[in-house]
Amino acid sequence: MRIETDLEDSDGRVVSNSAGNPASYWLKSDSTHSDEVAAAVNGKLHPVVFIPGDGGNQLEAKLNKSDVVHYICQKTTTDYFNIWLNMELLVPLVIDCWIDNIKLTYDNVTRTTRNPPGVDIRVPGFGTSETVEWIDPSHAVTGSYFKDIANTLVSMGYTRNVSIRGAPYDFRRGPNENQDYFVQLKKLIEDTYEANNQTSVMLIVHSMGGPMSLFFLNQQAQSWKDKYIKRLVALSGAWGGSVKAIKVYAMGDDLGSYVLRPSVMRPQQISQPSTAWLLPSPLFWKPDEVLVVTDKKNYSLANLQQFFQGISFPDGWEMRKDIEPYQQHFKPPGVEVHCLLQYKPGTWLDGTPSLIYGDGDGTVNIRSLEGCKHWQPLQKPKVFCQPFPNTDHMGILRSNQSQEYIAGLIRADEPAFKYARNEQDQKLWLGKFAHRRKESENRADEKLRHSV
């Protein structure tokens, strides 16, 4: 007898069906004893490497400046300090100092960017999970990122910094300026594989981490991927860019905060080549498809250069030219893929100019989120696409549905669970999982209370 079981959310809705999806698991009558099932959470787990999206990890800065934009701004610091995310730096007046320290300057001769004079910015915590679980080191609730997914993994027997690793990077820049990062990422995956009894690695990525991981995987030999990569799990992957990037260029983005003005944030945001990388891809939008509506002119990919001229930011077009070849490179990754996405009906954006969003998760359009579907007939490893309606781009990181989906993949990898003798054995396994997850959440809550 074989019983097929679908993952369900709290309302009983199926979030992954059993039609070939490893997130559905099954029980067989002729297999292991219940004590083996009880020990399954201590079995051979596929380690995880988190790859964040734009703004999805901490950054640190050290200052030795001769000039500042405001008398309250620091010129020098004795050591590195947290510059992202640091809510204390995003308040009126002080934010002018922050922007002047973190924005990039583009050189259209070298086709690269540089930090402001006297500013050194580094990415802390490579290989550890802390700086991608919390983008705010103070552990303020607004600064949580991969934290909830990490807690779920710990409840299943994972160990931070051993079987849960983080791969932060300078998200201000695109892949063309992050070549050293890809070298480090390859070594991290290989080291994690060795440190976990030569067990292949599961990449869990979010937003811009999707195309970053795709570029990385397309640079690796298939034999390397077969050995080191178990699967790629993409949460709200921005595979084909987003119309919201045009909004950032036109008006700026307040990051969902009531105290930040988009126009104040804009100079820093448009200085990032990664913003150009997140512009709508010509593989997903037609050249003449209207993206921006103004009183005088409509803009599409066909006249995007005129759009940048119209907003008096020609460097944006130069960055776009640098980064577009990386958008055009959309080969299948050659590994098992699970694309988890959340969406809601699109609306027109208020303000001037008007931008046409369409369906999406509030940040990335649905056609981009579902980009991984294009790989289904093009590669041997399976590609799954699982939508979760009516939430947003960041909410997927905290969603019980996405956490349970990932947990289902891990359960399906456990032989003791997969071949449990009966439903009682299954309940025993799941009971241990639920208990560990609750313990992990309690520890996290206790740590948060002490940090406040």
C-alpha positions as CSV (number, residue, x, y, z in Angstrom):
1,M,0.0,0.0,0.0
2,R,1.2,3.5,-0.8
3,I,-0.4,6.6,0.7
4,E,0.3,9.9,-1.1
5,T,0.2,12.9,1.2
6,D,-0.1,16.6,0.1
7,L,1.3,19.5,2.1
8,E,-1.5,21.7,3.3
9,D,-1.6,25.2,4.9
10,S,-3.5,26.1,8.0
11,D,-6.7,26.4,6.0
12,G,-6.4,22.9,4.6
13,R,-5.4,24.1,1.1
14,V,-3.0,22.0,-0.9
15,V,0.2,23.9,-1.4
16,S,2.1,21.1,-3.3
17,N,0.6,18.2,-5.0
18,S,2.0,14.7,-5.3
19,A,2.3,14.6,-9.1
20,G,6.1,14.0,-9.1
21,N,6.8,16.7,-6.6
22,P,9.3,15.7,-3.9
23,A,7.6,18.0,-1.4
24,S,4.9,15.3,-1.4
25,Y,6.0,12.2,0.4
26,W,4.7,8.7,0.8
27,L,4.5,5.9,3.3
28,K,5.2,2.3,2.5
29,S,4.1,-0.7,4.6
30,D,7.2,-2.8,4.3
31,S,10.0,-0.7,5.8
32,T,11.6,0.6,8.9
33,H,10.8,0.5,12.6
34,S,9.3,3.4,14.4
35,D,12.5,4.1,16.4
36,E,14.3,4.7,13.1
37,V,11.5,7.1,12.2
38,A,11.9,8.9,15.6
39,A,15.6,9.3,14.8
40,A,15.1,10.6,11.3
41,V,15.5,14.3,12.3
42,N,19.1,13.4,13.2
43,G,19.7,11.7,9.8
44,K,21.6,12.9,6.8
45,L,20.2,16.3,6.0
46,H,21.1,18.2,2.9
47,P,22.9,21.4,4.1
48,V,21.5,24.8,3.1
49,V,23.2,27.9,1.7
50,F,21.1,31.1,1.7
51,I,21.6,33.5,-1.2
52,P,19.8,36.9,-0.4
53,G,18.3,39.4,-2.7
54,D,18.7,43.2,-3.0
55,G,19.2,44.6,0.5
56,G,19.1,41.1,2.0
57,N,22.2,41.1,4.0
58,Q,24.2,43.4,6.3
59,L,26.9,45.8,5.1
60,E,29.5,47.6,7.2
61,A,31.4,50.8,6.6
62,K,34.6,52.6,7.8
63,L,35.1,56.3,7.3
64,N,38.1,58.5,6.6
65,K,36.6,61.4,4.8
66,S,37.8,64.9,4.2
67,D,34.4,66.4,3.5
68,V,30.8,65.7,4.6
69,V,27.4,66.9,3.4
70,H,26.2,68.1,6.8
71,Y,27.9,69.2,10.0
72,I,26.3,66.4,12.0
73,C,27.9,63.7,9.7
74,Q,31.0,61.8,10.9
75,K,34.2,62.2,8.9
76,T,36.1,59.3,10.5
77,T,35.5,56.1,12.4
78,T,38.0,54.0,14.2
79,D,36.4,50.7,13.1
80,Y,33.7,49.4,10.9
81,F,30.1,50.0,11.8
82,N,26.8,48.7,10.5
83,I,25.5,50.8,7.6
84,W,22.8,48.4,6.4
85,L,20.3,47.9,7.8
86,N,20.7,50.6,10.5
87,M,17.4,52.3,11.3
88,E,19.2,54.9,13.4
89,L,20.8,56.2,10.2
90,L,17.5,56.5,8.3
91,V,16.1,59.5,10.2
92,P,15.8,63.1,9.0
93,L,19.2,64.9,8.5
94,V,21.2,61.8,9.5
95,I,19.9,60.1,6.3
96,D,21.8,62.6,4.2
97,C,25.0,61.3,5.8
98,W,24.0,57.7,5.1
99,I,23.2,58.4,1.5
100,D,26.6,60.2,1.0
101,N,28.4,57.2,2.5
102,I,26.6,54.3,0.8
103,K,25.9,55.5,-2.8
104,L,28.1,54.5,-5.6
105,T,29.8,56.6,-8.4
106,Y,29.7,55.2,-11.9
107,D,32.7,55.4,-14.2
108,N,31.6,55.0,-17.8
109,V,35.2,54.4,-19.0
110,T,36.0,51.4,-16.7
111,R,32.2,50.5,-16.7
112,T,32.5,49.9,-12.9
113,T,31.4,51.7,-9.8
114,R,33.3,52.9,-6.7
115,N,32.5,53.9,-3.2
116,P,32.6,57.6,-2.2
117,P,36.1,58.9,-1.4
118,G,37.2,58.0,2.2
119,V,34.5,55.2,2.5
120,D,35.3,51.5,2.7
121,I,32.3,49.1,2.6
122,R,32.6,45.4,3.3
123,V,30.2,42.5,3.5
124,P,30.4,40.8,7.0
125,G,29.7,37.2,7.9
126,F,30.3,35.3,4.7
127,G,29.7,31.6,5.4
128,T,27.6,32.3,8.6
129,S,23.9,32.6,8.6
130,E,23.6,35.6,11.0
131,T,24.0,38.4,8.5
132,V,21.3,36.9,6.1
133,E,18.9,35.9,8.9
134,W,19.0,39.4,10.3
135,I,19.9,42.4,8.1
136,D,19.6,44.5,11.2
137,P,22.2,43.2,13.8
138,S,20.1,44.7,16.6
139,H,17.5,42.0,15.8
140,A,14.7,44.5,15.4
141,V,11.7,42.8,14.0
142,T,11.8,44.9,10.8
143,G,15.3,43.6,10.2
144,S,14.5,39.8,10.0
145,Y,15.2,38.2,6.6
146,F,15.9,34.4,6.4
147,K,15.4,34.1,10.2
148,D,12.0,32.2,10.1
149,I,13.2,29.7,7.5
150,A,16.4,29.1,9.5
151,N,14.4,28.5,12.7
152,T,12.3,25.9,10.8
153,L,15.5,24.2,9.6
154,V,17.0,24.2,13.1
155,S,13.8,22.5,14.4
156,M,14.4,19.7,11.9
157,G,18.0,19.1,13.1
158,Y,20.0,21.6,11.2
159,T,22.9,23.5,12.8
160,R,23.7,27.1,12.1
161,N,27.1,27.7,10.5
162,V,27.5,24.0,9.8
163,S,24.5,22.8,7.8
164,I,23.0,26.3,7.5
165,R,25.3,28.8,5.8
166,G,24.9,32.2,4.4
167,A,26.4,33.8,1.2
168,P,26.0,37.5,1.5
169,Y,27.4,39.9,-1.2
170,D,27.5,43.6,-2.1
171,F,23.9,43.7,-3.4
172,R,24.5,47.2,-4.7
173,R,26.4,45.8,-7.7
174,G,25.4,43.4,-10.4
175,P,27.1,40.1,-11.4
176,N,29.7,41.9,-13.6
177,E,31.2,43.5,-10.4
178,N,30.7,40.4,-8.2
179,Q,33.1,38.0,-9.9
180,D,35.1,37.4,-6.7
181,Y,31.8,36.6,-4.9
182,F,31.1,33.7,-7.3
183,V,34.5,32.2,-6.6
184,Q,33.8,32.4,-2.8
185,L,30.4,30.9,-3.3
186,K,31.8,27.9,-5.1
187,K,34.3,27.3,-2.4
188,L,31.6,27.7,0.3
189,I,29.4,25.1,-1.3
190,E,32.3,22.7,-1.6
191,D,33.3,23.3,2.0
192,T,29.8,22.8,3.2
193,Y,29.5,19.6,1.2
194,E,32.6,18.2,2.9
195,A,31.6,19.4,6.4
196,N,28.3,17.6,6.1
197,N,29.5,14.1,5.2
198,Q,29.8,14.8,1.5
199,T,26.1,15.7,1.3
200,S,24.9,17.8,-1.6
201,V,23.7,21.3,-0.9
202,M,20.3,22.9,-1.2
203,L,20.4,26.6,-2.3
204,I,17.6,28.7,-0.9
205,V,17.5,32.1,-2.6
206,H,15.2,35.2,-2.6
207,S,14.4,37.8,-5.2
208,M,17.6,39.0,-6.9
209,G,19.3,36.0,-5.3
210,G,17.5,34.0,-8.0
211,P,19.3,35.5,-11.1
212,M,22.5,35.7,-9.0
213,S,22.3,31.9,-8.4
214,L,21.3,31.2,-12.0
215,F,24.4,33.1,-13.3
216,F,26.6,31.2,-10.9
217,L,25.1,27.7,-11.8
218,N,25.4,28.4,-15.5
219,Q,29.2,29.0,-15.0
220,Q,29.6,25.5,-13.4
221,A,30.2,22.2,-15.2
222,Q,27.2,19.8,-15.1
223,S,29.4,17.2,-13.3
224,W,30.1,19.7,-10.5
225,K,26.4,20.5,-10.2
226,D,25.5,16.8,-10.1
227,K,27.9,16.3,-7.2
228,Y,27.4,19.4,-5.1
229,I,23.9,20.7,-5.7
230,K,20.8,18.9,-4.4
231,R,18.3,21.6,-5.6
232,L,17.6,25.2,-6.0
233,V,14.6,26.7,-4.0
234,A,13.8,30.2,-5.2
235,L,11.4,32.4,-3.2
236,S,9.9,35.2,-5.3
237,G,12.8,35.0,-7.8
238,A,13.1,38.1,-10.0
239,W,14.1,36.1,-13.1
240,G,13.0,38.7,-15.6
241,G,13.3,41.9,-13.6
242,S,10.5,44.1,-12.5
243,V,8.6,47.3,-13.5
244,K,9.2,48.5,-10.0
245,A,12.8,49.2,-10.9
246,I,11.6,51.9,-13.3
247,K,9.6,53.4,-10.4
248,V,12.8,53.6,-8.4
249,Y,14.6,55.5,-11.2
250,A,11.6,57.8,-11.7
251,M,10.6,58.5,-8.1
252,G,12.6,56.5,-5.7
253,D,11.2,53.9,-3.2
254,D,10.4,54.5,0.5
255,L,11.1,50.8,1.3
256,G,7.6,50.6,2.8
257,S,8.4,53.1,5.5
258,Y,6.1,56.0,6.6
259,V,9.1,58.1,7.6
260,L,11.2,57.8,4.5
261,R,10.5,59.9,1.4
262,P,11.1,58.2,-2.0
263,S,12.7,61.3,-3.4
264,V,15.3,61.3,-0.6
265,M,16.1,57.7,-1.1
266,R,16.3,57.9,-4.9
267,P,20.0,59.2,-5.3
268,Q,21.3,56.2,-3.4
269,Q,19.0,53.7,-5.1
270,I,19.7,54.8,-8.7
271,S,23.5,54.7,-8.1
272,Q,23.3,50.9,-7.8
273,P,24.0,48.9,-11.0
274,S,21.8,46.1,-9.4
275,T,18.8,48.4,-10.0
276,A,19.6,48.4,-13.7
277,W,19.9,44.6,-13.5
278,L,16.3,44.5,-12.1
279,L,14.8,46.5,-15.0
280,P,12.3,44.5,-17.1
281,S,14.1,42.0,-19.3
282,P,13.6,42.0,-23.1
283,L,13.1,38.2,-22.8
284,F,9.9,38.9,-20.7
285,W,8.6,42.2,-22.1
286,K,7.9,43.1,-25.7
287,P,9.9,46.0,-27.1
288,D,6.8,48.2,-27.6
289,E,4.9,47.2,-24.4
290,V,4.1,50.4,-22.5
291,L,5.7,50.5,-19.1
292,V,5.5,54.2,-18.1
293,V,2.8,56.7,-18.9
294,T,3.4,60.4,-18.7
295,D,1.5,63.5,-19.9
296,K,4.0,64.0,-22.7
297,K,5.2,60.5,-23.6
298,N,4.9,56.8,-23.0
299,Y,8.0,54.7,-22.5
300,S,8.7,51.0,-23.3
301,L,11.9,49.0,-23.7
302,A,12.2,50.3,-27.2
303,N,12.8,53.9,-26.0
304,L,14.3,53.2,-22.6
305,Q,17.3,55.4,-23.3
306,Q,15.0,58.4,-23.8
307,F,13.4,57.6,-20.4
308,F,16.8,57.9,-18.8
309,Q,17.4,61.2,-20.7
310,G,14.1,62.4,-19.5
311,I,14.9,61.9,-15.8
312,S,18.4,63.4,-16.3
313,F,20.2,60.2,-15.4
314,P,22.2,59.0,-18.5
315,D,24.4,56.8,-16.3
316,G,21.3,54.6,-15.8
317,W,21.3,53.8,-19.5
318,E,25.1,53.0,-19.4
319,M,24.5,50.6,-16.5
320,R,21.7,49.0,-18.4
321,K,24.0,48.3,-21.3
322,D,26.5,46.8,-19.0
323,I,24.0,44.5,-17.3
324,E,21.7,43.5,-20.2
325,P,23.8,40.6,-21.4
326,Y,23.4,39.0,-18.0
327,Q,19.6,39.3,-18.4
328,Q,19.8,37.7,-21.9
329,H,21.7,34.7,-20.5
330,F,18.8,32.6,-19.3
331,K,19.9,29.0,-19.8
332,P,18.4,26.4,-17.5
333,P,20.4,25.9,-14.3
334,G,20.8,22.2,-14.7
335,V,19.6,21.3,-11.2
336,E,16.2,20.5,-9.6
337,V,14.3,23.8,-9.2
338,H,11.4,24.8,-6.9
339,C,10.0,28.3,-7.6
340,L,7.8,29.5,-4.8
341,L,6.0,32.7,-5.6
342,Q,3.2,34.8,-4.1
343,Y,1.0,37.2,-6.1
344,K,-2.0,39.5,-6.0
345,P,-3.9,41.4,-8.8
346,G,-1.9,44.3,-10.2
347,T,-2.9,48.0,-10.0
348,W,-1.8,51.3,-11.4
349,L,0.7,53.1,-9.3
350,D,-0.4,56.5,-8.0
351,G,1.8,59.4,-8.8
352,T,3.7,60.9,-11.7
353,P,4.6,59.2,-13.9
354,S,2.2,56.3,-13.8
355,L,3.6,52.8,-14.1
356,I,1.8,49.7,-15.3
357,Y,2.4,46.9,-12.8
358,G,0.2,44.0,-13.7
359,D,-0.2,40.9,-11.5
360,G,2.7,40.3,-9.1
361,D,3.8,40.3,-5.5
362,G,4.0,44.1,-5.1
363,T,7.6,44.1,-6.2
364,V,8.1,41.6,-9.0
365,N,5.7,40.9,-11.9
366,I,4.1,37.5,-12.2
367,R,5.7,36.9,-15.6
368,S,9.1,37.3,-14.0
369,L,8.2,35.3,-10.9
370,E,7.1,32.4,-13.2
371,G,10.2,32.7,-15.4
372,C,11.5,29.3,-14.2
373,K,8.6,27.6,-16.1
374,H,10.6,28.2,-19.3
375,W,13.1,25.7,-18.1
376,Q,10.7,22.8,-17.7
377,P,11.1,21.3,-21.2
378,L,14.7,22.4,-21.5
379,Q,16.5,20.4,-18.8
380,K,16.4,16.9,-17.3
381,P,16.1,17.8,-13.6
382,K,12.6,18.7,-12.7
383,V,11.3,22.2,-12.3
384,F,8.4,22.9,-10.0
385,C,6.4,26.2,-9.7
386,Q,4.2,26.7,-6.7
387,P,2.1,29.9,-6.3
388,F,0.8,31.1,-2.9
389,P,-1.8,33.8,-3.6
390,N,-2.5,37.1,-1.8
391,T,0.6,38.1,0.0
392,D,3.7,40.0,-0.9
393,H,7.4,39.9,-1.9
394,M,8.8,39.9,1.6
395,G,6.0,38.0,3.2
396,I,7.1,34.8,1.5
397,L,10.1,34.7,3.8
398,R,7.8,34.5,6.8
399,S,5.0,32.6,5.2
400,N,4.0,29.3,6.9
401,Q,3.2,28.0,3.5
402,S,6.7,28.4,2.1
403,Q,8.3,27.2,5.3
404,E,6.1,24.1,5.2
405,Y,6.9,23.5,1.6
406,I,10.7,23.6,2.3
407,A,10.1,21.3,5.3
408,G,8.3,18.9,3.0
409,L,11.2,18.7,0.7
410,I,13.5,17.8,3.6
411,R,11.0,15.2,4.9
412,A,10.9,13.6,1.5
413,D,14.7,13.3,1.6
414,E,14.6,11.3,4.9
415,P,14.5,7.5,4.2
416,A,13.1,6.8,7.7
417,F,10.1,9.1,6.9
418,K,9.7,8.1,3.3
419,Y,9.4,4.4,4.2
420,A,7.6,4.7,7.5
421,R,5.6,1.6,8.3
422,N,2.2,3.2,9.1
423,E,0.5,6.5,10.0
424,Q,1.5,6.1,13.6
425,D,5.2,6.2,12.6
426,Q,4.5,9.2,10.4
427,K,2.8,11.0,13.3
428,L,5.8,10.2,15.5
429,W,8.2,11.7,13.0
430,L,6.1,14.8,12.5
431,G,5.6,15.2,16.2
432,K,9.4,15.4,16.7
433,F,9.5,17.9,13.9
434,A,6.8,20.1,15.4
435,H,8.4,19.9,18.9
436,R,11.8,20.9,17.6
437,R,10.3,23.7,15.6
438,K,8.4,25.0,18.6
439,E,11.5,24.9,20.7
440,S,13.4,26.8,18.1
441,E,10.7,29.5,17.9
442,N,10.7,29.8,21.7
443,R,14.5,30.3,21.8
444,A,14.3,32.9,19.1
445,D,11.5,34.8,21.0
446,E,13.5,34.6,24.2
447,K,16.6,36.0,22.5
448,L,14.5,38.8,21.0
449,R,13.1,39.7,24.4
450,H,16.5,40.0,26.0
451,S,17.8,42.1,23.1
452,V,15.1,44.7,23.4
